[in-house]
């Protein structure tokens, strides 16, 4: 009985002790009042030991800024180094330094995971160029620049979903494996099982038909747009373009939307403009320090911040494809690709058009009929035959979004599919026009290209979490 009473007294004493509250680094830095007992976990960004005091800076990915930890030198351990994972408990107090609001006075420091600083490729206090950290796809997220990028990606993703949900759109999970080639360019990754890949003889397919990684969720969204007036998807898409340029990715994320009961290309353009401005405003307001890092250190010559602030204040311009071609023909510069009516606009053309229009985003509408896919709506004009298509061009990048009104008239669609020899493959698509078809349209925006634009990054591979094809490894 005496032992039991002693145990209860010990439990009461433990219960009376202050319990350490776990805080993220961002929460600790933003705290308004001191706290007696807090616990912070993260990775060491710097260590500085003096005779009477030990300084640490720790970061857990929640903020660009690190939390300063002040400790007695007796708490220093041999494995307390740059890059090591730690848990620190102590008091959160007002910092005497102007550059920070709070700091942590450590009472205990526990090294959870040591780090071999001699072989760790990221070095303390070095501003590694993006080309260097690209060699280490499994470690580069610990670099400040990539950490900032991932927080921006997260905030932009949340803002895109909020925009569509706030405007009554239904989120659709479109398939990644499909038999459809939405773009019609034939640049697809075909899927085979490991067994099929080893066999050289004629074989049956796993899905009974050839299957590919999706290049777009548009056609599946159009199916859903027959039951829901506003739908969107946001997921991975794949293009088998054999290019290692700074503009191309084999895998990227695409934001796509479809609107039913719309007969105006202007309606589509308005959603595109509102989406761009809403998401950009949210990112600038919620990730100011992260965005500033890119604008100040990664791409200072681009003056991206000033340009974005001006763009958010003004309406986007609209010109026709025919007007664009005439502008290009009268340009004082010589293009690698000669601009001609009926030819696709190249990146050099798109950048010039934006510059000509005052470095503001430009909608180019009504492209040649023979230049665009079968599903775009025939304008029935002449003598230059066009479709109701639109591309959004932005400074320094070129095309950011592409969209169109869809051909909802069955005879027009049947005629075009027949000429292309696609009637059998798209019989299901024709069915959509037989049963309650309505005027509709939609668009798609490449997420990585959007990030490349708002951050001023030159190489699109620097705005993805993992570089897909690295010299060191393929994750």
Legacy VTK file of the C-alpha trace (Angstrom):
# vtk DataFile Version 3.0
C-alpha trace
ASCII
DATASET POLYDATA
POINTS 475 float
0.000 0.000 0.000
2.853 2.401 0.864
4.397 1.723 -2.558
1.102 2.436 -4.255
0.667 5.711 -2.331
4.174 6.743 -3.310
3.351 6.027 -6.963
0.241 8.207 -6.815
2.273 11.067 -5.279
4.807 10.766 -8.137
2.018 10.864 -10.715
0.561 13.995 -9.080
3.990 15.684 -9.214
4.359 14.785 -12.907
0.875 16.110 -13.657
1.748 19.445 -12.014
4.808 19.951 -14.255
4.260 22.152 -17.333
3.732 20.084 -20.436
5.784 21.118 -23.466
3.557 22.296 -26.321
4.772 21.300 -29.770
5.092 24.254 -32.119
6.034 24.465 -35.773
8.840 26.909 -36.528
6.360 29.176 -38.307
4.093 29.173 -35.250
6.981 29.921 -32.908
8.194 32.839 -35.042
4.690 34.265 -35.243
3.820 33.868 -31.550
2.661 37.072 -29.856
3.389 36.043 -26.288
6.222 34.111 -24.598
5.575 30.518 -23.547
7.080 28.613 -20.626
7.334 25.130 -22.113
7.503 24.471 -25.850
8.947 21.754 -28.050
10.265 22.355 -31.562
11.480 19.704 -33.993
13.437 20.261 -37.178
16.807 20.249 -38.893
19.828 22.336 -37.942
20.629 25.075 -40.454
23.542 26.579 -38.550
25.586 26.006 -35.385
27.680 28.664 -33.663
29.363 27.901 -30.381
30.823 30.635 -28.209
32.441 30.539 -24.783
29.282 31.401 -22.867
26.476 30.617 -25.295
25.494 28.186 -28.060
23.442 29.406 -31.021
21.429 27.148 -33.335
19.066 27.874 -36.178
16.522 25.144 -36.868
13.975 24.810 -39.648
11.114 22.347 -40.183
9.989 23.413 -43.667
7.022 25.463 -42.451
8.811 28.766 -43.034
11.679 30.236 -45.013
12.967 31.781 -41.790
14.632 29.557 -39.215
14.091 29.761 -35.450
17.067 30.847 -33.372
17.826 28.632 -30.387
19.947 29.986 -27.538
21.486 27.374 -25.225
24.122 26.792 -22.613
27.366 25.459 -24.181
27.047 22.380 -21.959
24.159 21.220 -24.185
26.444 20.980 -27.214
26.971 17.434 -28.451
29.456 15.970 -30.884
26.695 14.990 -33.329
24.941 18.364 -33.104
25.940 19.531 -36.578
24.562 21.256 -39.638
21.888 19.042 -41.214
21.192 16.962 -38.103
17.596 16.394 -36.970
16.864 17.686 -33.467
14.159 18.127 -30.876
14.545 21.167 -28.628
12.544 21.925 -25.491
12.635 25.166 -23.590
11.096 28.623 -23.190
9.868 30.783 -26.032
10.925 34.363 -25.269
11.012 37.737 -26.983
14.169 38.130 -28.997
16.372 41.198 -28.418
17.254 41.257 -32.120
15.230 43.404 -34.540
15.272 40.797 -37.320
13.275 38.217 -35.352
10.268 38.265 -33.060
10.894 35.234 -30.868
13.707 32.866 -29.958
13.869 29.621 -28.016
15.881 29.346 -24.805
16.792 25.679 -24.807
16.665 23.502 -21.729
17.209 20.207 -23.557
18.506 19.377 -27.036
18.039 15.857 -28.368
19.740 14.835 -31.608
17.182 12.586 -33.314
19.215 11.918 -36.453
22.889 12.855 -36.943
24.250 14.158 -40.257
27.691 13.473 -41.702
28.637 17.023 -42.679
31.695 15.909 -44.668
29.696 13.859 -47.183
26.495 15.939 -47.072
26.479 17.752 -50.460
24.670 20.876 -49.196
27.035 23.083 -47.235
26.239 25.569 -44.489
26.075 29.242 -45.512
26.598 28.457 -49.212
24.110 29.713 -51.792
24.160 26.721 -54.104
23.097 27.406 -57.726
20.068 25.521 -59.013
22.252 23.626 -61.482
24.224 22.185 -58.548
21.300 21.072 -56.375
19.599 19.551 -59.432
22.192 16.770 -59.153
20.693 15.662 -55.831
16.934 15.149 -56.375
16.631 13.240 -53.088
18.212 16.056 -51.031
17.497 19.287 -52.849
14.252 19.978 -50.941
16.510 20.893 -47.978
17.840 23.819 -49.975
16.162 27.178 -49.205
15.196 27.812 -52.819
13.495 24.465 -53.301
11.852 24.699 -49.887
10.363 28.038 -50.904
9.208 26.554 -54.209
7.400 23.670 -52.525
5.542 26.002 -50.156
4.514 28.138 -53.135
3.350 25.036 -55.051
1.302 23.955 -52.033
-0.349 27.363 -51.622
-1.031 27.707 -55.351
-2.572 24.221 -55.452
-4.881 25.028 -52.538
-5.843 28.337 -54.155
-6.726 26.655 -57.470
-9.025 24.210 -55.701
-10.595 27.031 -53.654
-11.196 29.133 -56.771
-13.134 26.398 -58.541
-15.030 25.229 -55.472
-16.007 28.799 -54.569
-17.396 29.191 -58.087
-19.487 26.016 -58.007
-17.260 23.617 -59.939
-17.247 19.881 -59.234
-13.785 18.310 -58.965
-13.414 15.244 -61.216
-10.612 12.672 -60.940
-9.914 11.925 -64.600
-8.018 8.731 -65.568
-4.247 8.660 -65.901
-4.319 5.537 -68.081
-6.415 6.038 -71.203
-6.850 4.949 -74.818
-7.565 8.524 -75.989
-5.117 10.928 -77.598
-6.757 14.266 -76.871
-4.109 16.405 -78.564
-3.920 14.273 -81.699
-0.153 14.689 -81.973
0.779 11.069 -81.282
3.337 12.087 -78.643
2.227 9.600 -75.982
3.819 7.184 -73.561
2.412 3.723 -74.274
1.864 1.394 -71.313
2.994 -2.228 -71.305
3.337 -4.763 -68.539
6.872 -5.974 -67.794
5.944 -9.306 -69.414
4.682 -7.614 -72.561
7.828 -5.511 -72.816
10.012 -8.642 -72.856
8.024 -10.354 -75.608
8.926 -9.468 -79.173
6.183 -11.486 -80.848
2.650 -10.286 -81.469
0.851 -10.121 -78.147
-2.472 -9.229 -76.608
-2.692 -6.022 -74.577
-3.324 -5.983 -70.842
-6.368 -3.729 -71.418
-7.302 -5.478 -74.724
-6.554 -2.170 -76.488
-3.420 -0.001 -76.618
-3.196 2.117 -73.453
-1.327 5.352 -72.862
-0.502 7.840 -70.140
-2.919 10.739 -70.470
-1.962 13.945 -72.258
-5.135 15.701 -71.077
-8.267 15.089 -69.050
-10.408 17.214 -71.363
-12.395 14.497 -73.124
-13.271 12.859 -69.813
-14.300 16.250 -68.444
-16.586 16.700 -71.430
-18.337 13.468 -70.440
-18.952 14.887 -66.963
-20.022 18.234 -68.406
-23.091 16.407 -69.712
-24.343 16.046 -66.147
-22.609 18.876 -64.246
-22.563 22.400 -65.671
-19.120 23.257 -64.228
-16.329 20.695 -63.738
-12.548 20.796 -63.313
-9.610 18.479 -62.833
-6.063 19.018 -61.603
-3.664 16.161 -62.102
-0.570 14.771 -63.834
-0.287 14.659 -67.617
2.458 13.227 -69.817
4.003 14.216 -73.131
6.544 12.044 -74.944
8.277 14.980 -76.612
11.944 14.061 -76.990
13.175 17.439 -75.779
15.532 18.431 -72.986
14.864 22.150 -73.418
14.204 24.570 -70.583
10.506 24.684 -71.569
9.576 20.992 -71.698
8.711 18.328 -69.155
7.775 14.707 -69.722
5.458 14.835 -66.697
3.646 17.922 -65.470
0.419 18.958 -63.766
-2.494 20.408 -65.697
-5.453 22.461 -64.502
-8.455 21.902 -66.780
-12.060 23.089 -66.671
-15.224 22.648 -68.746
-18.285 24.929 -68.734
-21.670 23.853 -70.075
-24.332 26.182 -71.515
-21.847 28.728 -72.831
-21.766 30.000 -76.399
-19.168 32.697 -75.879
-15.395 32.405 -76.023
-15.408 35.495 -73.804
-16.883 33.397 -70.960
-13.952 30.983 -71.201
-11.408 33.810 -71.289
-12.978 35.454 -68.240
-12.564 32.282 -66.170
-8.949 31.958 -67.349
-8.191 35.550 -66.350
-9.986 35.300 -63.011
-8.186 32.053 -62.167
-4.779 33.549 -62.965
-5.384 36.723 -60.963
-6.956 34.978 -57.966
-4.229 32.363 -57.574
-1.413 34.859 -58.160
-2.828 37.325 -55.622
-3.145 34.518 -53.060
0.435 33.330 -53.575
1.835 36.869 -53.324
-0.084 37.553 -50.099
0.459 34.208 -48.342
4.044 33.422 -49.422
5.665 36.872 -49.618
9.111 35.850 -48.334
9.236 32.718 -50.476
8.286 34.643 -53.628
10.741 37.405 -52.728
13.575 34.863 -52.609
12.970 34.020 -56.272
12.443 37.599 -57.405
15.475 38.912 -55.502
18.052 36.139 -55.828
17.030 33.612 -58.495
15.702 35.924 -61.220
16.457 39.536 -60.199
16.828 40.764 -63.794
13.278 39.717 -64.700
11.600 42.336 -62.478
8.818 39.795 -62.103
7.268 41.284 -58.955
6.663 44.728 -60.487
5.324 43.116 -63.660
2.901 40.889 -61.744
1.580 43.773 -59.669
0.833 45.746 -62.833
-0.785 42.765 -64.555
-3.149 42.173 -61.629
-4.484 45.718 -61.999
-5.366 45.600 -65.700
-7.581 43.623 -68.051
-5.887 41.195 -70.406
-5.765 42.179 -74.087
-7.533 40.311 -76.910
-6.369 40.032 -80.534
-7.327 37.630 -83.304
-4.920 35.137 -84.848
-5.151 37.052 -88.143
-4.219 40.312 -86.377
-1.332 38.527 -84.677
0.076 37.305 -87.988
-0.091 40.828 -89.456
1.721 42.236 -86.405
4.447 39.630 -86.807
4.814 40.286 -90.549
5.364 43.999 -89.849
7.823 43.361 -87.015
11.257 44.999 -87.437
13.030 41.823 -86.321
13.728 38.628 -88.273
12.196 35.431 -86.895
13.647 31.939 -87.178
10.198 30.776 -88.299
8.606 33.060 -90.873
5.081 34.054 -89.775
2.429 33.003 -92.267
-1.350 32.653 -91.975
-2.146 28.988 -91.398
1.076 28.216 -89.505
1.239 27.707 -85.758
2.656 30.494 -83.621
6.118 29.645 -82.304
7.488 30.721 -78.924
9.475 33.546 -80.517
6.244 34.819 -82.100
4.302 34.597 -78.843
6.947 36.509 -76.887
7.076 39.249 -79.516
3.288 39.639 -79.529
3.254 40.112 -75.757
6.068 42.655 -76.010
4.262 44.459 -78.832
1.115 44.694 -76.703
2.948 46.314 -73.770
4.186 43.299 -71.790
0.695 42.357 -70.603
-1.047 38.975 -71.028
-2.707 38.640 -74.429
-5.549 36.380 -75.577
-5.134 35.264 -79.197
-8.461 34.001 -80.588
-9.894 32.319 -83.695
-7.148 30.071 -85.026
-7.118 28.390 -88.474
-9.486 25.439 -88.765
-6.828 23.016 -90.042
-4.415 23.937 -87.260
-6.522 22.777 -84.327
-7.949 19.428 -83.051
-11.279 18.020 -84.232
-13.255 18.992 -81.121
-12.935 22.783 -81.539
-16.033 24.635 -82.745
-16.193 25.662 -86.394
-16.693 29.444 -86.762
-18.206 28.902 -90.261
-16.345 31.955 -91.522
-14.411 32.645 -94.657
-12.439 32.916 -96.754
-9.992 32.160 -93.929
-11.657 29.251 -92.129
-11.230 29.429 -88.301
-12.342 27.761 -85.081
-13.336 29.303 -81.732
-9.991 28.656 -80.039
-7.977 30.808 -77.639
-4.436 30.833 -76.277
-3.315 33.029 -73.382
0.199 34.429 -73.911
2.217 35.896 -71.029
5.501 37.883 -70.933
8.736 35.927 -71.069
7.031 32.531 -71.424
4.589 32.602 -74.311
1.571 30.283 -74.197
0.271 29.642 -70.675
-3.323 28.496 -71.286
-5.192 27.048 -74.217
-8.919 26.558 -74.684
-11.870 26.643 -77.046
-15.556 26.268 -77.514
-16.246 22.593 -78.232
-18.104 21.464 -81.339
-21.521 20.511 -79.960
-23.273 20.150 -83.367
-23.438 16.484 -84.368
-23.316 16.924 -88.197
-20.221 19.128 -87.998
-18.444 16.710 -85.672
-19.397 13.633 -87.708
-18.117 15.236 -90.880
-14.759 16.156 -89.414
-14.158 12.809 -87.703
-15.020 11.035 -90.939
-12.472 13.086 -92.871
-9.821 12.264 -90.245
-10.732 8.561 -90.190
-11.566 8.713 -86.464
-15.280 7.911 -86.470
-14.983 4.417 -84.974
-12.502 5.488 -82.281
-14.694 8.363 -81.142
-18.174 6.866 -81.460
-18.661 7.431 -77.745
-17.783 11.107 -78.244
-20.436 11.382 -80.933
-22.953 9.856 -78.503
-22.460 12.856 -76.227
-23.876 15.016 -79.044
-26.932 12.766 -79.491
-28.200 12.833 -75.925
-28.788 16.295 -74.513
-25.880 18.113 -76.104
-25.395 21.756 -75.112
-22.976 24.515 -76.174
-19.887 24.214 -73.985
-16.193 24.993 -73.799
-13.130 24.751 -71.622
-9.419 25.331 -71.182
-6.233 23.941 -69.686
-3.281 25.573 -67.922
0.107 23.970 -67.308
0.808 24.341 -63.601
4.604 24.262 -63.860
4.612 26.825 -66.662
2.429 29.053 -64.497
4.943 28.762 -61.650
7.827 29.379 -64.041
6.149 32.622 -65.094
5.195 34.087 -61.708
8.608 33.240 -60.200
10.700 34.303 -63.183
12.539 30.968 -63.341
14.419 30.302 -66.583
14.389 26.476 -66.482
11.009 24.797 -65.998
12.765 21.793 -64.412
13.500 24.013 -61.400
9.810 24.331 -60.456
9.128 20.594 -60.034
9.669 18.652 -56.774
11.859 16.010 -58.436
13.840 16.411 -61.653
12.707 13.289 -63.517
15.938 12.633 -65.383
18.988 13.354 -63.272
22.645 12.573 -63.862
22.825 10.909 -60.448
19.571 8.951 -60.254
16.020 8.607 -61.488
13.570 8.637 -58.607
LINES 1 476
475 0 1 2 3 4 5 6 7 8 9 10 11 12 13 14 15 16 17 18 19 20 21 22 23 24 25 26 27 28 29 30 31 32 33 34 35 36 37 38 39 40 41 42 43 44 45 46 47 48 49 50 51 52 53 54 55 56 57 58 59 60 61 62 63 64 65 66 67 68 69 70 71 72 73 74 75 76 77 78 79 80 81 82 83 84 85 86 87 88 89 90 91 92 93 94 95 96 97 98 99 100 101 102 103 104 105 106 107 108 109 110 111 112 113 114 115 116 117 118 119 120 121 122 123 124 125 126 127 128 129 130 131 132 133 134 135 136 137 138 139 140 141 142 143 144 145 146 147 148 149 150 151 152 153 154 155 156 157 158 159 160 161 162 163 164 165 166 167 168 169 170 171 172 173 174 175 176 177 178 179 180 181 182 183 184 185 186 187 188 189 190 191 192 193 194 195 196 197 198 199 200 201 202 203 204 205 206 207 208 209 210 211 212 213 214 215 216 217 218 219 220 221 222 223 224 225 226 227 228 229 230 231 232 233 234 235 236 237 238 239 240 241 242 243 244 245 246 247 248 249 250 251 252 253 254 255 256 257 258 259 260 261 262 263 264 265 266 267 268 269 270 271 272 273 274 275 276 277 278 279 280 281 282 283 284 285 286 287 288 289 290 291 292 293 294 295 296 297 298 299 300 301 302 303 304 305 306 307 308 309 310 311 312 313 314 315 316 317 318 319 320 321 322 323 324 325 326 327 328 329 330 331 332 333 334 335 336 337 338 339 340 341 342 343 344 345 346 347 348 349 350 351 352 353 354 355 356 357 358 359 360 361 362 363 364 365 366 367 368 369 370 371 372 373 374 375 376 377 378 379 380 381 382 383 384 385 386 387 388 389 390 391 392 393 394 395 396 397 398 399 400 401 402 403 404 405 406 407 408 409 410 411 412 413 414 415 416 417 418 419 420 421 422 423 424 425 426 427 428 429 430 431 432 433 434 435 436 437 438 439 440 441 442 443 444 445 446 447 448 449 450 451 452 453 454 455 456 457 458 459 460 461 462 463 464 465 466 467 468 469 470 471 472 473 474
